[in-house]
């Protein structure tokens, strides 16, 4: 059922092949029989997984890593123009393809579901990938994170459905033409690329316009930004299915009942009540599952089959992922880096934790995001019992004068939070060991390399 290789992608070279989005496309191409090669800044489990699929992965960036007979060079928006492999491609006249164009090409001839929104994309895409797989539909998928099961961020399936995470950060989601589009929420983020909410709305409108004629938009009825987008796209040639707890939701959520680290969700769909289990905690994850349910139904999958299959989803790495337990303290990893995500994860953990204390190790991500949302990040940390705040993880950005973690720390303290600044990551395990007591939950939180601290914290607690 699935098509073969897109034109000119039989020998692709990926610059930054270890990235979440890039590696997924590389894996699918390798599984389709392409001669995949690429480079990345450092060794990783992802690099090893690609090599196991037959890809050639170089560590470090150098002109000689690019083979003269490469059919194209694939890049993401994070690749700088002075990259030596990019310069070599120009010398050789090798076409340069953006990651989003490569992904769009992989979807050609299939039935794509594209999952968009400021928050929750990875989780919702993963829920669809796992549940459709559990039903034996063998979907292809490309996700911005690794699943707990089956343990990959991408797969070339034999079925007709392709589920993809659609990234608005650089407007690359404008390249896709989905049969079903999901918009979970719409908020101002990615401040280096968007100057206002109007720009955000215009970008999402363009995404909705890319839905194939007669296709479906599944969109939140609760989130104000999503409701505004629904108003703006009225009259388009697209069927709109809303979901949520609002009275006017097309798929209405009647209840989300916490059951430890799971939730029982009851919805009304086509006039019928349906109850199913979501195997991760938190109201926001329950709503992600309802969005996935609505999208699958839009493709013709019976709700009574898809709903129980959604329980097969057990999580994505870094999305409230349990890293281990030592000395009676559980360490959990959270990818949350926007105030809305931070609040949602902390509220989910609060509901699941009962009387347990919640300690957070937070690493701000990007100077631009901290400049715009540092106050709100600090307010979110007030939901924890105590927090350690690290220096800003710069990722692709250069420093902005006057923008430091102190913006967050000051806001957190103003909100009554107990916050300790730690500038050296190596000092975090000892700091947490001095704070933690049996029964506590520790969250490592952020989109940077704070995730690496989990094992070190567990080792320190064990000793």
Protein Blocks (a to p, Z undefined) as FASTA:
>chain_A
ZZcddehilbccdehklpmklmmmmmmmmmnopacddddfbdcfklmmmmmnopacdedj
dfklpcfklcbdcddfklcfklmklmmmmmnopacddfklmmmmmmgopacdddedjehk
lmmmmmmmmmmmmnonopadddfbdcfbgoiabdcdfbfbdcddddfklopmmmpccfbd
cdfbdcdehkllpgbfklmmmmmmmmmmmpcghiacdddfkbmklmmmmmmmgoiacddd
dedjbfklmbdcfbdcdehjaccddddeehiacddddfbecjklmmmmmmmmmmmmmnop
afklmmmmmmmpgbdehiapafbdeehiacdddfbfbfklmmmmmmmmmmmnomaccddd
dddehjklmmmmmmmmmmmmmmpmbdcdddddfklaccdehiafklmmmmmmmnopacdd
dfblklmmmmmmmmpcghiacddedjblmlmmmmmmmmmmmZZ
